[in-house]
């Protein structure tokens, strides 16, 4: 009788329940970032902004020319 119980228990344990899906790490998604312009490119654009500003007789300074060049480069 004990042998029957052991055989029945083994038969029940052989029937496996469906396993839960394995948790995997989330896939990494490549994020496309905008390429930042080089400092040389910004410096050249700032110089051109300065030249245009001076030729038109507009007020301003080098810092404003630089910021405008950065803004233009990122557009």
mmJSON file of the N, C-alpha and C atoms, coordinates in Angstrom:
{"data_MODEL":{"atom_site":{
"group_PDB":["ATOM","ATOM","ATOM","ATOM","ATOM","ATOM","ATOM","ATOM","ATOM","ATOM","ATOM","ATOM","ATOM","ATOM","ATOM","ATOM","ATOM","ATOM","ATOM","ATOM","ATOM","ATOM","ATOM","ATOM","ATOM","ATOM","ATOM","ATOM","ATOM","ATOM","ATOM","ATOM","ATOM","ATOM","ATOM","ATOM","ATOM","ATOM","ATOM","ATOM","ATOM","ATOM","ATOM","ATOM","ATOM","ATOM","ATOM","ATOM","ATOM","ATOM","ATOM","ATOM","ATOM","ATOM","ATOM","ATOM","ATOM","ATOM","ATOM","ATOM","ATOM","ATOM","ATOM","ATOM","ATOM","ATOM","ATOM","ATOM","ATOM","ATOM","ATOM","ATOM","ATOM","ATOM","ATOM","ATOM","ATOM","ATOM","ATOM","ATOM","ATOM","ATOM","ATOM","ATOM","ATOM","ATOM","ATOM","ATOM","ATOM","ATOM","ATOM","ATOM","ATOM","ATOM","ATOM","ATOM","ATOM","ATOM","ATOM","ATOM","ATOM","ATOM","ATOM","ATOM","ATOM","ATOM","ATOM","ATOM","ATOM","ATOM","ATOM","ATOM","ATOM","ATOM","ATOM","ATOM","ATOM","ATOM","ATOM","ATOM","ATOM","ATOM","ATOM","ATOM","ATOM","ATOM","ATOM","ATOM","ATOM","ATOM","ATOM","ATOM","ATOM","ATOM","ATOM","ATOM","ATOM","ATOM","ATOM","ATOM","ATOM","ATOM","ATOM","ATOM","ATOM","ATOM","ATOM","ATOM","ATOM","ATOM","ATOM","ATOM","ATOM","ATOM","ATOM","ATOM","ATOM","ATOM","ATOM","ATOM","ATOM","ATOM","ATOM","ATOM","ATOM","ATOM","ATOM","ATOM","ATOM","ATOM","ATOM","ATOM","ATOM","ATOM","ATOM","ATOM","ATOM","ATOM","ATOM","ATOM","ATOM","ATOM","ATOM","ATOM","ATOM","ATOM","ATOM","ATOM","ATOM","ATOM","ATOM","ATOM","ATOM","ATOM","ATOM","ATOM","ATOM","ATOM","ATOM","ATOM","ATOM","ATOM","ATOM","ATOM","ATOM","ATOM","ATOM","ATOM","ATOM","ATOM","ATOM","ATOM","ATOM","ATOM","ATOM","ATOM","ATOM","ATOM","ATOM","ATOM","ATOM","ATOM","ATOM","ATOM","ATOM"],
"id":[1,2,3,4,5,6,7,8,9,10,11,12,13,14,15,16,17,18,19,20,21,22,23,24,25,26,27,28,29,30,31,32,33,34,35,36,37,38,39,40,41,42,43,44,45,46,47,48,49,50,51,52,53,54,55,56,57,58,59,60,61,62,63,64,65,66,67,68,69,70,71,72,73,74,75,76,77,78,79,80,81,82,83,84,85,86,87,88,89,90,91,92,93,94,95,96,97,98,99,100,101,102,103,104,105,106,107,108,109,110,111,112,113,114,115,116,117,118,119,120,121,122,123,124,125,126,127,128,129,130,131,132,133,134,135,136,137,138,139,140,141,142,143,144,145,146,147,148,149,150,151,152,153,154,155,156,157,158,159,160,161,162,163,164,165,166,167,168,169,170,171,172,173,174,175,176,177,178,179,180,181,182,183,184,185,186,187,188,189,190,191,192,193,194,195,196,197,198,199,200,201,202,203,204,205,206,207,208,209,210,211,212,213,214,215,216,217,218,219,220,221,222,223,224,225],
"type_symbol":["N","C","C","N","C","C","N","C","C","N","C","C","N","C","C","N","C","C","N","C","C","N","C","C","N","C","C","N","C","C","N","C","C","N","C","C","N","C","C","N","C","C","N","C","C","N","C","C","N","C","C","N","C","C","N","C","C","N","C","C","N","C","C","N","C","C","N","C","C","N","C","C","N","C","C","N","C","C","N","C","C","N","C","C","N","C","C","N","C","C","N","C","C","N","C","C","N","C","C","N","C","C","N","C","C","N","C","C","N","C","C","N","C","C","N","C","C","N","C","C","N","C","C","N","C","C","N","C","C","N","C","C","N","C","C","N","C","C","N","C","C","N","C","C","N","C","C","N","C","C","N","C","C","N","C","C","N","C","C","N","C","C","N","C","C","N","C","C","N","C","C","N","C","C","N","C","C","N","C","C","N","C","C","N","C","C","N","C","C","N","C","C","N","C","C","N","C","C","N","C","C","N","C","C","N","C","C","N","C","C","N","C","C","N","C","C","N","C","C","N","C","C","N","C","C"],
"label_atom_id":["N","CA","C","N","CA","C","N","CA","C","N","CA","C","N","CA","C","N","CA","C","N","CA","C","N","CA","C","N","CA","C","N","CA","C","N","CA","C","N","CA","C","N","CA","C","N","CA","C","N","CA","C","N","CA","C","N","CA","C","N","CA","C","N","CA","C","N","CA","C","N","CA","C","N","CA","C","N","CA","C","N","CA","C","N","CA","C","N","CA","C","N","CA","C","N","CA","C","N","CA","C","N","CA","C","N","CA","C","N","CA","C","N","CA","C","N","CA","C","N","CA","C","N","CA","C","N","CA","C","N","CA","C","N","CA","C","N","CA","C","N","CA","C","N","CA","C","N","CA","C","N","CA","C","N","CA","C","N","CA","C","N","CA","C","N","CA","C","N","CA","C","N","CA","C","N","CA","C","N","CA","C","N","CA","C","N","CA","C","N","CA","C","N","CA","C","N","CA","C","N","CA","C","N","CA","C","N","CA","C","N","CA","C","N","CA","C","N","CA","C","N","CA","C","N","CA","C","N","CA","C","N","CA","C","N","CA","C","N","CA","C","N","CA","C","N","CA","C","N","CA","C","N","CA","C","N","CA","C","N","CA","C"],
"label_alt_id":[null,null,null,null,null,null,null,null,null,null,null,null,null,null,null,null,null,null,null,null,null,null,null,null,null,null,null,null,null,null,null,null,null,null,null,null,null,null,null,null,null,null,null,null,null,null,null,null,null,null,null,null,null,null,null,null,null,null,null,null,null,null,null,null,null,null,null,null,null,null,null,null,null,null,null,null,null,null,null,null,null,null,null,null,null,null,null,null,null,null,null,null,null,null,null,null,null,null,null,null,null,null,null,null,null,null,null,null,null,null,null,null,null,null,null,null,null,null,null,null,null,null,null,null,null,null,null,null,null,null,null,null,null,null,null,null,null,null,null,null,null,null,null,null,null,null,null,null,null,null,null,null,null,null,null,null,null,null,null,null,null,null,null,null,null,null,null,null,null,null,null,null,null,null,null,null,null,null,null,null,null,null,null,null,null,null,null,null,null,null,null,null,null,null,null,null,null,null,null,null,null,null,null,null,null,null,null,null,null,null,null,null,null,null,null,null,null,null,null,null,null,null,null,null,null],
"label_comp_id":["UNK","UNK","UNK","UNK","UNK","UNK","UNK","UNK","UNK","UNK","UNK","UNK","UNK","UNK","UNK","UNK","UNK","UNK","UNK","UNK","UNK","UNK","UNK","UNK","UNK","UNK","UNK","UNK","UNK","UNK","UNK","UNK","UNK","UNK","UNK","UNK","UNK","UNK","UNK","UNK","UNK","UNK","UNK","UNK","UNK","UNK","UNK","UNK","UNK","UNK","UNK","UNK","UNK","UNK","UNK","UNK","UNK","UNK","UNK","UNK","UNK","UNK","UNK","UNK","UNK","UNK","UNK","UNK","UNK","UNK","UNK","UNK","UNK","UNK","UNK","UNK","UNK","UNK","UNK","UNK","UNK","UNK","UNK","UNK","UNK","UNK","UNK","UNK","UNK","UNK","UNK","UNK","UNK","UNK","UNK","UNK","UNK","UNK","UNK","UNK","UNK","UNK","UNK","UNK","UNK","UNK","UNK","UNK","UNK","UNK","UNK","UNK","UNK","UNK","UNK","UNK","UNK","UNK","UNK","UNK","UNK","UNK","UNK","UNK","UNK","UNK","UNK","UNK","UNK","UNK","UNK","UNK","UNK","UNK","UNK","UNK","UNK","UNK","UNK","UNK","UNK","UNK","UNK","UNK","UNK","UNK","UNK","UNK","UNK","UNK","UNK","UNK","UNK","UNK","UNK","UNK","UNK","UNK","UNK","UNK","UNK","UNK","UNK","UNK","UNK","UNK","UNK","UNK","UNK","UNK","UNK","UNK","UNK","UNK","UNK","UNK","UNK","UNK","UNK","UNK","UNK","UNK","UNK","UNK","UNK","UNK","UNK","UNK","UNK","UNK","UNK","UNK","UNK","UNK","UNK","UNK","UNK","UNK","UNK","UNK","UNK","UNK","UNK","UNK","UNK","UNK","UNK","UNK","UNK","UNK","UNK","UNK","UNK","UNK","UNK","UNK","UNK","UNK","UNK","UNK","UNK","UNK","UNK","UNK","UNK"],
"label_asym_id":["A","A","A","A","A","A","A","A","A","A","A","A","A","A","A","A","A","A","A","A","A","A","A","A","A","A","A","A","A","A","A","A","A","A","A","A","A","A","A","A","A","A","A","A","A","A","A","A","A","A","A","A","A","A","A","A","A","A","A","A","A","A","A","A","A","A","A","A","A","A","A","A","A","A","A","A","A","A","A","A","A","A","A","A","A","A","A","A","A","A","A","A","A","A","A","A","A","A","A","A","A","A","A","A","A","A","A","A","A","A","A","A","A","A","A","A","A","A","A","A","A","A","A","A","A","A","A","A","A","A","A","A","A","A","A","A","A","A","A","A","A","A","A","A","A","A","A","A","A","A","A","A","A","A","A","A","A","A","A","A","A","A","A","A","A","A","A","A","A","A","A","A","A","A","A","A","A","A","A","A","A","A","A","A","A","A","A","A","A","A","A","A","A","A","A","A","A","A","A","A","A","A","A","A","A","A","A","A","A","A","A","A","A","A","A","A","A","A","A","A","A","A","A","A","A"],
"label_entity_id":["1","1","1","1","1","1","1","1","1","1","1","1","1","1","1","1","1","1","1","1","1","1","1","1","1","1","1","1","1","1","1","1","1","1","1","1","1","1","1","1","1","1","1","1","1","1","1","1","1","1","1","1","1","1","1","1","1","1","1","1","1","1","1","1","1","1","1","1","1","1","1","1","1","1","1","1","1","1","1","1","1","1","1","1","1","1","1","1","1","1","1","1","1","1","1","1","1","1","1","1","1","1","1","1","1","1","1","1","1","1","1","1","1","1","1","1","1","1","1","1","1","1","1","1","1","1","1","1","1","1","1","1","1","1","1","1","1","1","1","1","1","1","1","1","1","1","1","1","1","1","1","1","1","1","1","1","1","1","1","1","1","1","1","1","1","1","1","1","1","1","1","1","1","1","1","1","1","1","1","1","1","1","1","1","1","1","1","1","1","1","1","1","1","1","1","1","1","1","1","1","1","1","1","1","1","1","1","1","1","1","1","1","1","1","1","1","1","1","1","1","1","1","1","1","1"],
"label_seq_id":[1,1,1,2,2,2,3,3,3,4,4,4,5,5,5,6,6,6,7,7,7,8,8,8,9,9,9,10,10,10,11,11,11,12,12,12,13,13,13,14,14,14,15,15,15,16,16,16,17,17,17,18,18,18,19,19,19,20,20,20,21,21,21,22,22,22,23,23,23,24,24,24,25,25,25,26,26,26,27,27,27,28,28,28,29,29,29,30,30,30,31,31,31,32,32,32,33,33,33,34,34,34,35,35,35,36,36,36,37,37,37,38,38,38,39,39,39,40,40,40,41,41,41,42,42,42,43,43,43,44,44,44,45,45,45,46,46,46,47,47,47,48,48,48,49,49,49,50,50,50,51,51,51,52,52,52,53,53,53,54,54,54,55,55,55,56,56,56,57,57,57,58,58,58,59,59,59,60,60,60,61,61,61,62,62,62,63,63,63,64,64,64,65,65,65,66,66,66,67,67,67,68,68,68,69,69,69,70,70,70,71,71,71,72,72,72,73,73,73,74,74,74,75,75,75],
"pdbx_PDB_ins_code":[null,null,null,null,null,null,null,null,null,null,null,null,null,null,null,null,null,null,null,null,null,null,null,null,null,null,null,null,null,null,null,null,null,null,null,null,null,null,null,null,null,null,null,null,null,null,null,null,null,null,null,null,null,null,null,null,null,null,null,null,null,null,null,null,null,null,null,null,null,null,null,null,null,null,null,null,null,null,null,null,null,null,null,null,null,null,null,null,null,null,null,null,null,null,null,null,null,null,null,null,null,null,null,null,null,null,null,null,null,null,null,null,null,null,null,null,null,null,null,null,null,null,null,null,null,null,null,null,null,null,null,null,null,null,null,null,null,null,null,null,null,null,null,null,null,null,null,null,null,null,null,null,null,null,null,null,null,null,null,null,null,null,null,null,null,null,null,null,null,null,null,null,null,null,null,null,null,null,null,null,null,null,null,null,null,null,null,null,null,null,null,null,null,null,null,null,null,null,null,null,null,null,null,null,null,null,null,null,null,null,null,null,null,null,null,null,null,null,null,null,null,null,null,null,null],
"Cartn_x":[0.811,0.0,0.862,1.921,2.822,3.454,3.69,4.279,3.313,1.999,1.008,0.945,0.997,0.954,2.187,3.332,4.571,4.523,3.978,3.874,2.896,1.775,0.782,1.359,2.085,2.68,3.695,4.49,5.484,4.805,3.706,2.991,2.414,1.913,1.361,2.472,3.636,4.726,5.349,5.219,5.737,4.935,3.645,2.808,3.149,3.814,4.234,3.234,3.079,2.206,2.953,2.223,2.922,3.722,4.939,5.804,5.472,5.62,5.408,6.534,6.238,7.305,8.418,9.636,10.783,10.773,11.111,11.222,12.586,12.57,13.825,14.004,15.212,15.501,14.853,14.342,13.729,14.763,14.315,15.229,15.629,16.893,17.383,17.028,16.447,16.044,17.04,17.55,18.497,17.742,18.203,17.593,18.47,17.857,18.612,18.693,19.903,20.088,20.629,20.266,20.745,22.233,22.973,24.407,24.632,25.399,25.703,26.737,26.553,27.549,28.857,29.946,31.251,31.411,32.319,32.59,33.129,33.907,34.434,33.304,32.315,31.184,30.391,30.208,29.491,30.296,31.62,32.476,32.42,32.432,32.363,31.029,29.938,28.616,28.506,29.108,29.082,29.845,30.96,31.724,30.898,30.215,29.37,28.217,27.663,26.624,27.189,28.4,29.066,29.249,29.77,30.0,28.698,27.655,26.364,25.83,25.961,25.472,26.198,27.523,28.323,27.993,27.877,27.567,26.21,25.262,23.93,23.827,24.889,24.899,23.976,23.762,22.88,23.656,22.98,23.659,23.783,24.733,24.906,26.301,26.575,27.899,28.258,29.471,29.98,29.171,28.747,27.977,26.65,25.983,24.727,24.932,26.049,26.354,26.542,27.232,27.482,26.178,25.336,24.071,23.186,23.166,22.392,22.939,24.259,24.884,24.523,24.528,24.132,22.684,21.813,20.4,20.203,20.885,20.768,21.287,22.351,22.958,22.062,21.307,20.458,19.137,18.805,17.549,17.677],
"Cartn_y":[-1.179,0.0,1.253,1.263,2.409,2.613,1.514,1.607,2.278,1.989,2.614,4.116,4.515,5.935,6.648,5.998,6.604,6.736,5.694,5.742,6.831,6.942,7.96,9.36,9.523,10.817,11.204,10.209,10.476,10.848,10.161,10.441,11.851,12.27,13.619,14.66,14.368,15.342,15.422,14.357,14.392,15.335,15.498,16.416,17.821,18.543,19.867,20.918,21.877,22.996,23.911,24.631,25.556,26.567,26.759,27.666,29.108,29.963,31.389,31.88,32.793,33.293,33.939,33.734,34.307,35.809,36.461,37.911,38.232,38.989,39.377,40.875,41.275,42.701,43.403,44.603,45.322,45.581,45.517,45.74,47.207,47.409,48.771,49.314,50.482,51.113,52.222,52.196,53.234,54.549,55.541,56.858,57.712,58.238,59.059,60.47,60.917,62.264,63.151,64.376,65.315,65.55,65.546,65.778,67.249,67.46,68.838,69.392,70.632,71.237,71.431,71.416,71.589,73.033,73.216,74.563,75.451,74.86,75.642,76.152,75.315,75.728,76.841,76.728,77.768,79.061,78.942,80.13,80.853,80.094,80.717,81.424,80.771,81.384,82.623,82.585,83.747,84.912,84.607,85.65,86.27,85.429,85.948,86.781,86.362,87.163,88.518,88.515,89.761,90.689,90.123,90.952,91.561,90.76,91.254,92.34,92.12,93.083,94.405,94.356,95.582,96.316,95.577,96.209,96.897,96.352,96.947,97.975,98.126,99.115,98.76,97.47,97.024,96.89,97.142,96.948,95.462,95.132,93.744,93.501,92.264,91.901,90.499,90.087,88.797,87.633,87.783,86.714,86.499,87.58,87.476,86.86,87.218,86.634,85.12,84.698,83.271,82.515,83.084,82.416,82.3,83.347,83.306,82.237,82.114,81.095,79.69,79.459,78.158,77.854,78.843,78.644,78.303,79.017,78.761,77.364,76.947,75.648,74.488,74.685,73.614,73.513,74.491,74.449,73.565],
"Cartn_z":[0.0,0.0,0.0,0.729,0.758,-0.605,-1.324,-2.654,-3.616,-3.461,-4.327,-4.089,-2.825,-2.498,-3.057,-2.943,-3.443,-4.957,-5.641,-7.097,-7.523,-6.805,-7.126,-6.896,-5.808,-5.484,-6.553,-7.016,-8.04,-9.352,-9.688,-10.927,-10.902,-9.762,-9.627,-9.735,-9.152,-9.205,-10.599,-11.427,-12.793,-13.683,-13.346,-14.12,-13.618,-14.485,-14.034,-14.47,-13.634,-13.959,-14.927,-15.721,-16.628,-15.801,-16.225,-15.482,-15.846,-14.88,-15.124,-16.03,-16.904,-17.784,-16.958,-17.441,-16.728,-16.877,-15.814,-15.88,-16.467,-17.506,-18.132,-17.983,-18.109,-18.021,-19.206,-18.986,-20.11,-21.186,-22.424,-23.528,-23.553,-23.831,-23.921,-25.293,-25.296,-26.546,-26.84,-28.043,-28.434,-28.597,-27.896,-27.98,-28.872,-29.878,-30.803,-30.227,-30.016,-29.503,-30.607,-30.519,-31.519,-31.29,-32.353,-32.247,-31.906,-30.872,-30.491,-31.453,-31.865,-32.746,-31.997,-32.724,-32.084,-31.615,-30.698,-30.185,-31.302,-32.201,-33.324,-34.209,-34.454,-35.283,-34.601,-33.3,-32.563,-32.561,-32.377,-32.362,-33.705,-34.786,-36.117,-36.308,-35.897,-36.015,-35.134,-33.944,-33.053,-33.685,-34.33,-35.016,-36.138,-36.899,-37.975,-37.416,-36.293,-35.634,-35.209,-34.67,-34.257,-35.455,-36.56,-37.756,-38.265,-38.322,-38.799,-37.871,-36.562,-35.571,-35.7,-35.858,-35.966,-37.268,-38.356,-39.65,-39.623,-38.876,-38.802,-37.687,-36.899,-35.821,-34.665,-34.451,-33.37,-32.063,-30.933,-29.643,-29.331,-28.477,-28.065,-27.545,-27.197,-26.705,-27.18,-26.873,-27.331,-26.742,-25.496,-24.853,-25.585,-25.925,-26.663,-28.039,-28.691,-29.995,-29.862,-28.81,-28.582,-28.323,-27.444,-27.134,-28.369,-29.18,-30.417,-31.364,-31.436,-32.298,-31.814,-30.507,-29.96,-30.3,-30.119,-30.411,-31.881,-32.757,-34.194,-34.547,-33.918,-34.229,-33.78,-32.729,-32.208,-32.958,-33.753,-34.523,-35.721],
"occupancy":[1.0,1.0,1.0,1.0,1.0,1.0,1.0,1.0,1.0,1.0,1.0,1.0,1.0,1.0,1.0,1.0,1.0,1.0,1.0,1.0,1.0,1.0,1.0,1.0,1.0,1.0,1.0,1.0,1.0,1.0,1.0,1.0,1.0,1.0,1.0,1.0,1.0,1.0,1.0,1.0,1.0,1.0,1.0,1.0,1.0,1.0,1.0,1.0,1.0,1.0,1.0,1.0,1.0,1.0,1.0,1.0,1.0,1.0,1.0,1.0,1.0,1.0,1.0,1.0,1.0,1.0,1.0,1.0,1.0,1.0,1.0,1.0,1.0,1.0,1.0,1.0,1.0,1.0,1.0,1.0,1.0,1.0,1.0,1.0,1.0,1.0,1.0,1.0,1.0,1.0,1.0,1.0,1.0,1.0,1.0,1.0,1.0,1.0,1.0,1.0,1.0,1.0,1.0,1.0,1.0,1.0,1.0,1.0,1.0,1.0,1.0,1.0,1.0,1.0,1.0,1.0,1.0,1.0,1.0,1.0,1.0,1.0,1.0,1.0,1.0,1.0,1.0,1.0,1.0,1.0,1.0,1.0,1.0,1.0,1.0,1.0,1.0,1.0,1.0,1.0,1.0,1.0,1.0,1.0,1.0,1.0,1.0,1.0,1.0,1.0,1.0,1.0,1.0,1.0,1.0,1.0,1.0,1.0,1.0,1.0,1.0,1.0,1.0,1.0,1.0,1.0,1.0,1.0,1.0,1.0,1.0,1.0,1.0,1.0,1.0,1.0,1.0,1.0,1.0,1.0,1.0,1.0,1.0,1.0,1.0,1.0,1.0,1.0,1.0,1.0,1.0,1.0,1.0,1.0,1.0,1.0,1.0,1.0,1.0,1.0,1.0,1.0,1.0,1.0,1.0,1.0,1.0,1.0,1.0,1.0,1.0,1.0,1.0,1.0,1.0,1.0,1.0,1.0,1.0,1.0,1.0,1.0,1.0,1.0,1.0],
"B_iso_or_equiv":[0.0,0.0,0.0,0.0,0.0,0.0,0.0,0.0,0.0,0.0,0.0,0.0,0.0,0.0,0.0,0.0,0.0,0.0,0.0,0.0,0.0,0.0,0.0,0.0,0.0,0.0,0.0,0.0,0.0,0.0,0.0,0.0,0.0,0.0,0.0,0.0,0.0,0.0,0.0,0.0,0.0,0.0,0.0,0.0,0.0,0.0,0.0,0.0,0.0,0.0,0.0,0.0,0.0,0.0,0.0,0.0,0.0,0.0,0.0,0.0,0.0,0.0,0.0,0.0,0.0,0.0,0.0,0.0,0.0,0.0,0.0,0.0,0.0,0.0,0.0,0.0,0.0,0.0,0.0,0.0,0.0,0.0,0.0,0.0,0.0,0.0,0.0,0.0,0.0,0.0,0.0,0.0,0.0,0.0,0.0,0.0,0.0,0.0,0.0,0.0,0.0,0.0,0.0,0.0,0.0,0.0,0.0,0.0,0.0,0.0,0.0,0.0,0.0,0.0,0.0,0.0,0.0,0.0,0.0,0.0,0.0,0.0,0.0,0.0,0.0,0.0,0.0,0.0,0.0,0.0,0.0,0.0,0.0,0.0,0.0,0.0,0.0,0.0,0.0,0.0,0.0,0.0,0.0,0.0,0.0,0.0,0.0,0.0,0.0,0.0,0.0,0.0,0.0,0.0,0.0,0.0,0.0,0.0,0.0,0.0,0.0,0.0,0.0,0.0,0.0,0.0,0.0,0.0,0.0,0.0,0.0,0.0,0.0,0.0,0.0,0.0,0.0,0.0,0.0,0.0,0.0,0.0,0.0,0.0,0.0,0.0,0.0,0.0,0.0,0.0,0.0,0.0,0.0,0.0,0.0,0.0,0.0,0.0,0.0,0.0,0.0,0.0,0.0,0.0,0.0,0.0,0.0,0.0,0.0,0.0,0.0,0.0,0.0,0.0,0.0,0.0,0.0,0.0,0.0,0.0,0.0,0.0,0.0,0.0,0.0],
"pdbx_formal_charge":[null,null,null,null,null,null,null,null,null,null,null,null,null,null,null,null,null,null,null,null,null,null,null,null,null,null,null,null,null,null,null,null,null,null,null,null,null,null,null,null,null,null,null,null,null,null,null,null,null,null,null,null,null,null,null,null,null,null,null,null,null,null,null,null,null,null,null,null,null,null,null,null,null,null,null,null,null,null,null,null,null,null,null,null,null,null,null,null,null,null,null,null,null,null,null,null,null,null,null,null,null,null,null,null,null,null,null,null,null,null,null,null,null,null,null,null,null,null,null,null,null,null,null,null,null,null,null,null,null,null,null,null,null,null,null,null,null,null,null,null,null,null,null,null,null,null,null,null,null,null,null,null,null,null,null,null,null,null,null,null,null,null,null,null,null,null,null,null,null,null,null,null,null,null,null,null,null,null,null,null,null,null,null,null,null,null,null,null,null,null,null,null,null,null,null,null,null,null,null,null,null,null,null,null,null,null,null,null,null,null,null,null,null,null,null,null,null,null,null,null,null,null,null,null,null],
"auth_seq_id":[1,1,1,2,2,2,3,3,3,4,4,4,5,5,5,6,6,6,7,7,7,8,8,8,9,9,9,10,10,10,11,11,11,12,12,12,13,13,13,14,14,14,15,15,15,16,16,16,17,17,17,18,18,18,19,19,19,20,20,20,21,21,21,22,22,22,23,23,23,24,24,24,25,25,25,26,26,26,27,27,27,28,28,28,29,29,29,30,30,30,31,31,31,32,32,32,33,33,33,34,34,34,35,35,35,36,36,36,37,37,37,38,38,38,39,39,39,40,40,40,41,41,41,42,42,42,43,43,43,44,44,44,45,45,45,46,46,46,47,47,47,48,48,48,49,49,49,50,50,50,51,51,51,52,52,52,53,53,53,54,54,54,55,55,55,56,56,56,57,57,57,58,58,58,59,59,59,60,60,60,61,61,61,62,62,62,63,63,63,64,64,64,65,65,65,66,66,66,67,67,67,68,68,68,69,69,69,70,70,70,71,71,71,72,72,72,73,73,73,74,74,74,75,75,75],
"auth_comp_id":["UNK","UNK","UNK","UNK","UNK","UNK","UNK","UNK","UNK","UNK","UNK","UNK","UNK","UNK","UNK","UNK","UNK","UNK","UNK","UNK","UNK","UNK","UNK","UNK","UNK","UNK","UNK","UNK","UNK","UNK","UNK","UNK","UNK","UNK","UNK","UNK","UNK","UNK","UNK","UNK","UNK","UNK","UNK","UNK","UNK","UNK","UNK","UNK","UNK","UNK","UNK","UNK","UNK","UNK","UNK","UNK","UNK","UNK","UNK","UNK","UNK","UNK","UNK","UNK","UNK","UNK","UNK","UNK","UNK","UNK","UNK","UNK","UNK","UNK","UNK","UNK","UNK","UNK","UNK","UNK","UNK","UNK","UNK","UNK","UNK","UNK","UNK","UNK","UNK","UNK","UNK","UNK","UNK","UNK","UNK","UNK","UNK","UNK","UNK","UNK","UNK","UNK","UNK","UNK","UNK","UNK","UNK","UNK","UNK","UNK","UNK","UNK","UNK","UNK","UNK","UNK","UNK","UNK","UNK","UNK","UNK","UNK","UNK","UNK","UNK","UNK","UNK","UNK","UNK","UNK","UNK","UNK","UNK","UNK","UNK","UNK","UNK","UNK","UNK","UNK","UNK","UNK","UNK","UNK","UNK","UNK","UNK","UNK","UNK","UNK","UNK","UNK","UNK","UNK","UNK","UNK","UNK","UNK","UNK","UNK","UNK","UNK","UNK","UNK","UNK","UNK","UNK","UNK","UNK","UNK","UNK","UNK","UNK","UNK","UNK","UNK","UNK","UNK","UNK","UNK","UNK","UNK","UNK","UNK","UNK","UNK","UNK","UNK","UNK","UNK","UNK","UNK","UNK","UNK","UNK","UNK","UNK","UNK","UNK","UNK","UNK","UNK","UNK","UNK","UNK","UNK","UNK","UNK","UNK","UNK","UNK","UNK","UNK","UNK","UNK","UNK","UNK","UNK","UNK","UNK","UNK","UNK","UNK","UNK","UNK"],
"auth_asym_id":["A","A","A","A","A","A","A","A","A","A","A","A","A","A","A","A","A","A","A","A","A","A","A","A","A","A","A","A","A","A","A","A","A","A","A","A","A","A","A","A","A","A","A","A","A","A","A","A","A","A","A","A","A","A","A","A","A","A","A","A","A","A","A","A","A","A","A","A","A","A","A","A","A","A","A","A","A","A","A","A","A","A","A","A","A","A","A","A","A","A","A","A","A","A","A","A","A","A","A","A","A","A","A","A","A","A","A","A","A","A","A","A","A","A","A","A","A","A","A","A","A","A","A","A","A","A","A","A","A","A","A","A","A","A","A","A","A","A","A","A","A","A","A","A","A","A","A","A","A","A","A","A","A","A","A","A","A","A","A","A","A","A","A","A","A","A","A","A","A","A","A","A","A","A","A","A","A","A","A","A","A","A","A","A","A","A","A","A","A","A","A","A","A","A","A","A","A","A","A","A","A","A","A","A","A","A","A","A","A","A","A","A","A","A","A","A","A","A","A","A","A","A","A","A","A"],
"auth_atom_id":["N","CA","C","N","CA","C","N","CA","C","N","CA","C","N","CA","C","N","CA","C","N","CA","C","N","CA","C","N","CA","C","N","CA","C","N","CA","C","N","CA","C","N","CA","C","N","CA","C","N","CA","C","N","CA","C","N","CA","C","N","CA","C","N","CA","C","N","CA","C","N","CA","C","N","CA","C","N","CA","C","N","CA","C","N","CA","C","N","CA","C","N","CA","C","N","CA","C","N","CA","C","N","CA","C","N","CA","C","N","CA","C","N","CA","C","N","CA","C","N","CA","C","N","CA","C","N","CA","C","N","CA","C","N","CA","C","N","CA","C","N","CA","C","N","CA","C","N","CA","C","N","CA","C","N","CA","C","N","CA","C","N","CA","C","N","CA","C","N","CA","C","N","CA","C","N","CA","C","N","CA","C","N","CA","C","N","CA","C","N","CA","C","N","CA","C","N","CA","C","N","CA","C","N","CA","C","N","CA","C","N","CA","C","N","CA","C","N","CA","C","N","CA","C","N","CA","C","N","CA","C","N","CA","C","N","CA","C","N","CA","C","N","CA","C","N","CA","C","N","CA","C","N","CA","C","N","CA","C","N","CA","C"],
"pdbx_PDB_model_num":[1,1,1,1,1,1,1,1,1,1,1,1,1,1,1,1,1,1,1,1,1,1,1,1,1,1,1,1,1,1,1,1,1,1,1,1,1,1,1,1,1,1,1,1,1,1,1,1,1,1,1,1,1,1,1,1,1,1,1,1,1,1,1,1,1,1,1,1,1,1,1,1,1,1,1,1,1,1,1,1,1,1,1,1,1,1,1,1,1,1,1,1,1,1,1,1,1,1,1,1,1,1,1,1,1,1,1,1,1,1,1,1,1,1,1,1,1,1,1,1,1,1,1,1,1,1,1,1,1,1,1,1,1,1,1,1,1,1,1,1,1,1,1,1,1,1,1,1,1,1,1,1,1,1,1,1,1,1,1,1,1,1,1,1,1,1,1,1,1,1,1,1,1,1,1,1,1,1,1,1,1,1,1,1,1,1,1,1,1,1,1,1,1,1,1,1,1,1,1,1,1,1,1,1,1,1,1,1,1,1,1,1,1,1,1,1,1,1,1,1,1,1,1,1,1]
}}}
